[in-house]
Amino acid sequence: MDKEYVMHIAQTIKEQLVSLTPMPILMSWGIGEFVATVFRELPALRIEVNGRLHAGSVVIALNGSDYYEVYLLKDDGAECVNKEVCFDELGDVIDHAIESGTDKEEYDKFCDQQLAMLLSGTRA
């Protein structure tokens, strides 16, 4: 696959993700790096994250249908989170997979506990 094409697609994914995802959500992922790559013969962006539910790599690949495919890379292989993600859904799909989960009440409770610890000066 043409290197310039892969770089262009990865940059587009990064710009869409960063511009359409609220900054506090992006910050909660503990992003370490963004890397242009080819994944399953598709142009992609790999992100290193340190989320509450997943720490490691997240891959966002552009498929032939102009949708994104989102994968979590784990020790035992790649877990497909969703194969038909629109550009404006990327932040929500990734956040549910690596940080907030699907139980809003449980995540809000976790965030409240973390804030209380920060304000009290204690450590977990």
C-alpha positions as CSV (number, residue, x, y, z in Angstrom):
1,M,0.0,0.0,0.0
2,D,1.3,3.5,-0.9
3,K,3.0,5.1,2.1
4,E,1.7,8.6,1.4
5,Y,-1.9,7.3,1.1
6,V,-1.6,5.5,4.5
7,M,-0.1,8.7,6.1
8,H,-2.9,10.8,4.6
9,I,-5.7,8.5,5.9
10,A,-4.0,8.3,9.4
11,Q,-3.8,12.1,9.6
12,T,-7.4,12.4,8.6
13,I,-8.5,9.9,11.3
14,K,-6.4,11.8,13.9
15,E,-7.9,15.2,12.9
16,Q,-11.4,13.8,13.0
17,L,-10.9,12.1,16.3
18,V,-9.2,15.1,18.0
19,S,-11.6,17.7,16.6
20,L,-14.8,15.9,17.3
21,T,-14.0,14.3,20.7
22,P,-14.3,16.5,23.8
23,M,-10.8,17.2,25.3
24,P,-11.6,15.7,28.8
25,I,-12.6,12.4,27.1
26,L,-9.4,12.3,25.0
27,M,-7.3,13.1,28.1
28,S,-8.9,10.3,30.1
29,W,-7.5,7.8,27.5
30,G,-3.9,8.5,28.5
31,I,-2.8,8.6,24.8
32,G,0.8,7.9,24.4
33,E,1.3,8.1,20.6
34,F,-0.4,8.1,17.2
35,V,1.1,5.9,14.5
36,A,0.1,5.5,10.8
37,T,0.0,1.8,9.9
38,V,-1.6,-0.8,7.7
39,F,-3.9,-3.2,9.5
40,R,-5.5,-6.2,7.8
41,E,-4.6,-4.6,4.5
42,L,-6.4,-1.3,5.4
43,P,-4.9,2.1,6.0
44,A,-5.1,2.8,9.7
45,L,-4.2,4.8,12.7
46,R,-2.8,3.0,15.8
47,I,-3.2,4.8,19.2
48,E,-1.5,3.7,22.4
49,V,-3.8,4.3,25.3
50,N,-3.9,3.7,29.0
51,G,-7.7,3.6,29.7
52,R,-9.6,2.2,32.6
53,L,-10.9,-0.7,30.7
54,H,-8.1,-1.2,28.1
55,A,-4.5,-0.3,28.1
56,G,-2.5,-0.9,24.9
57,S,-3.3,-0.3,21.3
58,V,-6.4,0.8,19.5
59,V,-6.5,0.6,15.8
60,I,-8.9,2.6,13.6
61,A,-8.9,1.4,10.0
62,L,-10.7,2.8,7.0
63,N,-12.6,0.0,5.1
64,G,-13.8,-0.1,1.5
65,S,-17.2,1.1,2.5
66,D,-15.9,4.4,3.9
67,Y,-16.6,3.4,7.4
68,Y,-14.0,2.9,10.2
69,E,-13.3,-0.4,11.9
70,V,-12.2,-0.1,15.5
71,Y,-10.0,-2.8,17.1
72,L,-8.5,-3.3,20.5
73,L,-5.1,-5.2,20.3
74,K,-4.7,-7.7,23.1
75,D,-2.3,-10.4,24.0
76,D,-4.5,-13.0,22.4
77,G,-5.2,-11.1,19.2
78,A,-7.4,-8.2,17.9
79,E,-10.9,-7.7,19.3
80,C,-13.2,-5.9,16.8
81,V,-15.2,-3.3,18.7
82,N,-17.2,-2.1,15.6
83,K,-16.9,-2.5,11.9
84,E,-19.2,0.4,10.8
85,V,-18.2,3.5,12.6
86,C,-18.9,6.9,11.1
87,F,-16.3,9.6,11.6
88,D,-18.4,11.5,14.1
89,E,-19.0,8.4,16.2
90,L,-15.3,7.5,16.7
91,G,-14.8,9.2,20.0
92,D,-17.9,7.6,21.6
93,V,-17.1,4.1,20.3
94,I,-13.5,4.2,21.5
95,D,-14.4,5.8,24.8
96,H,-17.0,3.1,25.6
97,A,-14.4,0.4,24.7
98,I,-11.4,1.7,26.7
99,E,-12.6,4.1,29.4
100,S,-16.2,4.6,30.3
101,G,-17.9,1.3,29.4
102,T,-21.6,1.1,28.8
103,D,-22.8,1.7,32.4
104,K,-23.0,5.5,32.8
105,E,-24.0,5.3,36.5
106,E,-21.0,3.1,37.3
107,Y,-18.6,5.3,35.4
108,D,-19.9,8.5,37.0
109,K,-19.4,6.8,40.4
110,F,-15.8,5.9,39.5
111,C,-15.1,9.5,38.4
112,D,-16.6,10.9,41.6
113,Q,-14.3,8.6,43.6
114,Q,-11.3,9.6,41.6
115,L,-12.1,13.3,42.1
116,A,-12.6,12.8,45.8
117,M,-9.2,11.2,46.0
118,L,-7.5,14.0,44.1
119,L,-9.1,16.6,46.2
120,S,-8.2,14.8,49.5
121,G,-4.6,14.3,48.4
122,T,-4.7,10.6,49.0
123,R,-3.7,7.9,46.6
124,A,-5.5,4.8,45.4
